Amino acid sequence: MSNIIARLTNKTVKFCFKLFFDEYINIHLKKQTARSYFSFWKNHIRPHIGDKIINQVVLSDIEGLHLKLKSTPTTANRVLSLLSKFFSWCKKKGFVSDHLSLPSNLVRYQENRVLRFLSQKQMRDIWEAIARLENLGKLNPIPAAALKLLILTGARKNEILALRWSDLDLDNSRITLKESKTGFKTIYLSQQAIDIINSLNKSGDFIFPSKSASGHLFDLQWQWNSVLKEANLPGRWRIHDLRHGFASTAVNSGGSLSFIGFLLGHKRASTTERYAHVAENPAQALLDKVCQIITSK
């Protein structure tokens, strides 16, 4: 073991991280998780310690990175967790000495997660903004179609962007994913969603192709920013908020939590229950419905 450590003393964090991805992450973890980890590595870890010799990394290097990301506590904690996994793996492989297991001892930031919901009007404003930008030639039809499908399905971003034509079962109005965040998943399609898919040119394996390494659209951030600006929606709305907006719209349309969870692909009822409070005055709606039933002829 000492010979291995000696042989890798001059290797950089970048070199060891490549092995970590090749031999562990890309083999044992889901593709979506691997993509998230790669993003943390590329955007945060590599610029900070990527060129350092692996056995010269010290706790202050990790603390410095964690502190640098304090304005985004969730990202800071995820980066710290990834580093903890990385150094534990390196230790098992004999690449580093024991002192580099220290990231697991650092205190994580408190994550104040607040679910924000786009209102029905805001969802409609976003839909109309996409149409306007597309008609003006300011938004390419492919990312426009991807954003529309996110609105109409409540699916997660990567579930839509990585869609293959072979995933479609349009005769039964559905998409079947062999792998998603929650495993096997079915995404149900309205006729509007089917029409959008049918409007796209079938070229290659992916419904939303691109020249990226993955072969499909990977990010819609600048298009999303343009849509928010066109819709005059201030604040830090995320693409993922379309999923929450879909759910809140379903709740306010009288949908049961069990059916909403079914459409969203939730495996546990408790995951869907967080949407229960978003109905706009459900007691008043129930009262009006009861009175209507009693008084109607």
N, C-alpha and C positions, 0 to 999 in steps of 0.2 A: 504493500500500500504506500509506503514512504517513497518508493521509486516512482509511482504514478504521480504523487504530489510534486515531487521534484521535477518530473518531466513536464508538468503543466504549470509550473511556477511562472513562466513568462507568457502565459496565455491571457488574453484579454477577456473582459466580461462579455464582449460582443461574440467572441469565439465560443465561449461556453454556453451562451444563450442560444446560439445556433444549434448546438448539440442538444440542448434542453428541448427545443422545439422539435427537432428531427426525431429524437429518441423517446420523448415522453408526450409532449402536448399534442402534436399532430397525430399520434398513434392512439392515445388513450382518452382524449377529450373530444367532445362534440366540436364540429366545425365552427359553429357560432361562438363557442367559448374560446376556441383557438384564435379566431379573428379578433375577439375582444382583447385577448392577451397580447396579440401581436400589436394592436393599436397602442396599448399601454407601454409596450417595449419601445416601439418606434417613436412615439410622441413624448415620452417622459423619461424612461430609464436610459435608453441609448444616448440621448444628448447629455445626460448627467454623469453617468459612470461607464458608458459603453467602451471607452478607450482605456480604462484603468486595468491594470493587471489584477486578475481575479483574487490573488492572495494579498493584495495591497488595499482592498476595499475595507474600510473601517466603519464602525457604527455611525460616526459623524456624517459620513457620505449619505447613508440611508436617512438619517434624521434630517439632513439638509434638503433632500428631495421631498420628504414628507411635509416639511415646513413650507417648501416652495408651493405645494399644492393645497395649502390650507383653505384657500378660497373655494375650492371644490372638494369638500370633505369626502364625498362618496368615491370620487376618482382617487384621491389620496389614499384612502383605505384599501381600494382594490389594487392599486400599485404596490402597496405594502404587502398585501396578501400574496401577490404574484412573486415578489422578491423573497418572501419567506419560503414559498414552495421551491423557488429556484435554488436558494442556498441550501435547503434541506436535501434537494436532489443532488446538488454538487457534493455535499458532504457524504451522501451514500455512495456516490461514484468515486469518492476519494480525491476529488479535485481541490477541495479546500479544507482548511483546518477547522476545529470546533468553534472558533470565535465568530465565524460568519453565520451562525444560527441565530444571532442576536436580533434580526428584524422582527421575529415573532414576539419579542419582549416589549416592543414599542407600543405605546398606548394609541389606540385608534381615535380618530376624531368622532364626535357625536354626529350622527347623520339625522338631520331633521327633515324627514321625507314628508312632503305635503302633496297629496294628490290634487292637481288642479284640473278642472274639467272645462273644455270648450263648450259653450252653450250651443243650442240648436242654431241660433242666429249666426254665431261665429263659424260653425261648421258650414253653414250655407254661404257665408261671406267668403270662406276659403275656397269652396267649390266654384263659386262665380269668378273669383280672382284667377284661378287656374285656367278657366275657360277664356277669360279676357286676354291673359298673357299668351295663351296658345294661339288665339285668333290674331293677335298682333305680331306673331312670329318671335316673341321674346321668350318663349318656353317651348323646347323641343317636344314633339308629340310623345316620345318614349317616356321621359321622366314625368310628363304630364299624366300619361296613362297610369304610371306606377302610383303617383300621388292619389289619383282618383280611386284606384283599387284599394289603397289603404283606407280611404274614407268609407268606401262601400262595404268593406269586409271586416274592419276592426282587427285585421291581421297585424303581426309584427313586421317591422320594416324589412328585415332580412328574409322573412318568409315570402314576401312579395318580390323583392329584388332578385332573389336567387331562383325564381320559378323556372322550371323547364316545361316545354310543351308537353312532354310525357307525363307531367304531373296533373294535366287537365283531364277531367271527365265531364265535358260540357253537356253530354246527353243527360247526365244526372245532376247538372248544375253544381258541380263541386270541384275542388282541388284536393288531391290526396298527397300529403307529404309523408315520406317514409321517416324523415328525421326533422325534428323541430326542437324548440327549447323544452317541450314537455313530451318528446318522443313522437310516435306516430300521431298524425293529426289530419283532420278533415276541415277544409275551409269551404263554407257554403257560399254560393254565388247568386246574386239577384240577376234579373234579366239585363239590367243596366250594366252590371259588371261583365256579363257575358258579351254584351255588345261592344264594350271597350276592348276586350281581349280579341274579339273577331275583327276589330278595325286595324289591328297591328299586323305587320308583315311577318310571315313565318320565315325566319332566316337563322339557321343554326339551332343549337339545343335550347338556348335560353330565350325566354319571352322578352326580357329586357337586356339585350346584348350590349356589350361595350368592349373597348380595347384594353380594359384593365386585365391584370394577371388572372383574375377569377373568371373572366369571360363574360361577366354580367355587371350591371350597375351595382356599385358598392356603396355609394353615398349620394344623397340628394340635398346636401346642406345648403349650397348656394341657391339652388332652385327653390328650396323651402323658404329661405330668407327673402327671395324676390316675391314669393306668393304672400308672405306675411305683410310685406311692405305694401303690396297692391291691395290687400284686404284691409289695410289700415288697422292692423292688430298689434298694438305695442306689447312689450313684455317678452319674456324669454320662453315662448311656446316651443315645444319640441315636436318633432315628427311623431314621436311615440304618443303625444297627447291626442293625436287623431284616434288612437285606439280607445283612450278614455272617453273621448267625445262620442264615439260610436256607442259605447256602453251606456253613457248617461242619456243619450238620445233614445236608446232602446228602453231604458228605465222609464223615462218620461212619456214614452209612447204606450206604456202599460205592460211592457214585457215582463215576464216573471224572471226572477234571478236564475232559476234553473235553466231556462231557455237561453238567457243571455250568456251564462257560463258555457252552455253547449256551443253557441255560435263563436265564442271567443276561444274555445279549446281549453278551458280551465279543467284541471284534473280534480281540484278540490273545491267544494262549495264555499269554503271560507275565503278563497281568493276572489270570488264573485261578490261576496257579501259586502266588500268595501264600497260597492257602488250603491248600496241600498239607500244611503242618505241623500242621494243627489236628486231624487224626485222633487219636482217643484210643488210643494205643499200637497203631499199625497193624501192627507186627511181630508182636505177640501175637495180634492178630486173624487175621493170615495164618497163623500157626502153628496156631491152633485150627482154622481152616478146613481146612488140609492134613491135620491129624491126623484130623479128622472124615471127610474123604473116604477116607483110607487104612483107617480102622477100621470104617467103616459097611458094613453088609451090602447 
